[in-house]
Amino acid sequence: MSAATADASCRNGYTLILLSAEACLMIGCLVPHDWLLTKTVTLGVPLRVVLWIRKFLGGHTQTVRVGGQLSEEVRVTSGVPQGSVLGPLLFLAYINDI
Protein backbone atom coordinates (compact mmCIF):
# COMPACT_ATOMS: atom_id res chain seq x y z
CA MET A 1 0.00 0.00 0.00
CA SER A 2 1.41 3.39 -0.94
CA ALA A 3 1.39 6.41 1.31
CA ALA A 4 -1.01 9.27 0.77
CA THR A 5 0.90 11.99 -1.03
CA ALA A 6 0.38 15.53 -2.21
CA ASP A 7 2.52 17.64 -4.51
CA ALA A 8 2.20 21.32 -5.34
CA SER A 9 3.91 23.22 -8.12
CA CYS A 10 3.50 26.59 -9.76
CA ARG A 11 2.95 26.79 -13.53
CA ASN A 12 2.01 29.90 -15.48
CA GLY A 13 1.05 31.69 -12.27
CA TYR A 14 -1.33 28.92 -11.15
CA THR A 15 -0.69 26.55 -8.28
CA LEU A 16 -1.21 22.96 -9.33
CA ILE A 17 -1.95 20.52 -6.54
CA LEU A 18 -1.68 16.80 -7.25
CA LEU A 19 -3.17 14.37 -4.76
CA SER A 20 -2.80 10.62 -4.71
CA ALA A 21 -5.95 8.52 -4.68
CA GLU A 22 -5.27 7.64 -1.05
CA ALA A 23 -5.06 11.32 -0.09
CA CYS A 24 -8.36 12.03 -1.83
CA LEU A 25 -10.02 9.20 0.05
CA MET A 26 -8.63 10.49 3.34
CA ILE A 27 -9.85 14.02 2.62
CA GLY A 28 -13.25 12.68 1.59
CA CYS A 29 -13.54 10.81 4.88
CA LEU A 30 -12.53 13.81 6.98
CA VAL A 31 -14.79 16.52 5.55
CA PRO A 32 -17.66 17.32 7.96
CA HIS A 33 -21.15 17.13 6.47
CA ASP A 34 -21.97 20.71 7.47
CA TRP A 35 -18.94 21.97 5.48
CA LEU A 36 -20.10 20.06 2.41
CA LEU A 37 -23.59 21.46 2.72
CA THR A 38 -22.29 25.01 3.19
CA LYS A 39 -20.11 24.64 0.09
CA THR A 40 -23.05 23.44 -2.01
CA VAL A 41 -25.11 26.44 -0.89
CA THR A 42 -22.18 28.77 -1.67
CA LEU A 43 -21.94 27.27 -5.17
CA GLY A 44 -25.59 28.11 -5.83
CA VAL A 45 -27.08 24.63 -5.58
CA PRO A 46 -30.88 24.95 -5.15
CA LEU A 47 -32.10 24.56 -1.56
CA ARG A 48 -34.24 21.51 -2.36
CA VAL A 49 -31.13 19.73 -3.69
CA VAL A 50 -29.08 20.76 -0.63
CA LEU A 51 -31.81 19.32 1.61
CA TRP A 52 -31.76 16.10 -0.43
CA ILE A 53 -27.96 15.89 -0.04
CA ARG A 54 -28.33 16.45 3.72
CA LYS A 55 -30.79 13.56 3.90
CA PHE A 56 -28.44 11.39 1.80
CA LEU A 57 -25.49 12.10 4.13
CA GLY A 58 -27.41 11.74 7.39
CA GLY A 59 -28.65 8.74 9.27
CA HIS A 60 -25.49 6.62 9.04
CA THR A 61 -23.86 4.96 12.02
CA GLN A 62 -20.76 2.84 12.51
CA THR A 63 -19.32 0.35 14.96
CA VAL A 64 -15.93 -1.30 15.30
CA ARG A 65 -15.23 -4.88 16.28
CA VAL A 66 -11.87 -5.71 17.85
CA GLY A 67 -11.54 -9.35 18.74
CA GLY A 68 -14.85 -10.26 20.34
CA GLN A 69 -15.66 -6.74 21.54
CA LEU A 70 -18.06 -4.49 19.63
CA SER A 71 -17.93 -0.73 20.20
CA GLU A 72 -21.02 1.30 20.80
CA GLU A 73 -22.73 2.68 17.73
CA VAL A 74 -21.81 6.27 16.82
CA ARG A 75 -23.34 8.66 14.30
CA VAL A 76 -21.25 9.42 11.21
CA THR A 77 -20.90 13.20 10.77
CA SER A 78 -18.21 13.41 8.09
CA GLY A 79 -17.33 11.86 4.75
CA VAL A 80 -19.60 10.34 2.14
CA PRO A 81 -20.65 6.71 1.63
CA GLN A 82 -17.88 4.95 -0.33
CA GLY A 83 -18.85 3.94 -3.84
CA SER A 84 -21.63 6.51 -4.09
CA VAL A 85 -22.16 8.49 -7.29
CA LEU A 86 -22.61 11.66 -5.26
CA GLY A 87 -19.26 11.30 -3.44
CA PRO A 88 -16.98 12.51 -6.28
CA LEU A 89 -19.32 15.45 -7.00
CA LEU A 90 -19.26 16.53 -3.36
CA PHE A 91 -15.48 16.18 -3.32
CA LEU A 92 -15.20 18.46 -6.37
CA ALA A 93 -17.53 20.97 -4.72
CA TYR A 94 -15.39 20.88 -1.60
CA ILE A 95 -12.07 21.52 -3.42
CA ASN A 96 -13.58 23.93 -5.97
CA ASP A 97 -11.86 27.03 -4.54
CA ILE A 98 -8.42 25.54 -3.87
C-alpha positions as CSV (number, residue, x, y, z in Angstrom):
1,M,0.0,0.0,0.0
2,S,1.4,3.4,-0.9
3,A,1.4,6.4,1.3
4,A,-1.0,9.3,0.8
5,T,0.9,12.0,-1.0
6,A,0.4,15.5,-2.2
7,D,2.5,17.6,-4.5
8,A,2.2,21.3,-5.3
9,S,3.9,23.2,-8.1
10,C,3.5,26.6,-9.8
11,R,2.9,26.8,-13.5
12,N,2.0,29.9,-15.5
13,G,1.1,31.7,-12.3
14,Y,-1.3,28.9,-11.1
15,T,-0.7,26.5,-8.3
16,L,-1.2,23.0,-9.3
17,I,-2.0,20.5,-6.5
18,L,-1.7,16.8,-7.3
19,L,-3.2,14.4,-4.8
20,S,-2.8,10.6,-4.7
21,A,-6.0,8.5,-4.7
22,E,-5.3,7.6,-1.0
23,A,-5.1,11.3,-0.1
24,C,-8.4,12.0,-1.8
25,L,-10.0,9.2,0.0
26,M,-8.6,10.5,3.3
27,I,-9.9,14.0,2.6
28,G,-13.2,12.7,1.6
29,C,-13.5,10.8,4.9
30,L,-12.5,13.8,7.0
31,V,-14.8,16.5,5.6
32,P,-17.7,17.3,8.0
33,H,-21.1,17.1,6.5
34,D,-22.0,20.7,7.5
35,W,-18.9,22.0,5.5
36,L,-20.1,20.1,2.4
37,L,-23.6,21.5,2.7
38,T,-22.3,25.0,3.2
39,K,-20.1,24.6,0.1
40,T,-23.0,23.4,-2.0
41,V,-25.1,26.4,-0.9
42,T,-22.2,28.8,-1.7
43,L,-21.9,27.3,-5.2
44,G,-25.6,28.1,-5.8
45,V,-27.1,24.6,-5.6
46,P,-30.9,24.9,-5.2
47,L,-32.1,24.6,-1.6
48,R,-34.2,21.5,-2.4
49,V,-31.1,19.7,-3.7
50,V,-29.1,20.8,-0.6
51,L,-31.8,19.3,1.6
52,W,-31.8,16.1,-0.4
53,I,-28.0,15.9,0.0
54,R,-28.3,16.5,3.7
55,K,-30.8,13.6,3.9
56,F,-28.4,11.4,1.8
57,L,-25.5,12.1,4.1
58,G,-27.4,11.7,7.4
59,G,-28.6,8.7,9.3
60,H,-25.5,6.6,9.0
61,T,-23.9,5.0,12.0
62,Q,-20.8,2.8,12.5
63,T,-19.3,0.4,15.0
64,V,-15.9,-1.3,15.3
65,R,-15.2,-4.9,16.3
66,V,-11.9,-5.7,17.9
67,G,-11.5,-9.4,18.7
68,G,-14.8,-10.3,20.3
69,Q,-15.7,-6.7,21.5
70,L,-18.1,-4.5,19.6
71,S,-17.9,-0.7,20.2
72,E,-21.0,1.3,20.8
73,E,-22.7,2.7,17.7
74,V,-21.8,6.3,16.8
75,R,-23.3,8.7,14.3
76,V,-21.2,9.4,11.2
77,T,-20.9,13.2,10.8
78,S,-18.2,13.4,8.1
79,G,-17.3,11.9,4.8
80,V,-19.6,10.3,2.1
81,P,-20.6,6.7,1.6
82,Q,-17.9,4.9,-0.3
83,G,-18.8,3.9,-3.8
84,S,-21.6,6.5,-4.1
85,V,-22.2,8.5,-7.3
86,L,-22.6,11.7,-5.3
87,G,-19.3,11.3,-3.4
88,P,-17.0,12.5,-6.3
89,L,-19.3,15.4,-7.0
90,L,-19.3,16.5,-3.4
91,F,-15.5,16.2,-3.3
92,L,-15.2,18.5,-6.4
93,A,-17.5,21.0,-4.7
94,Y,-15.4,20.9,-1.6
95,I,-12.1,21.5,-3.4
96,N,-13.6,23.9,-6.0
97,D,-11.9,27.0,-4.5
98,I,-8.4,25.5,-3.9
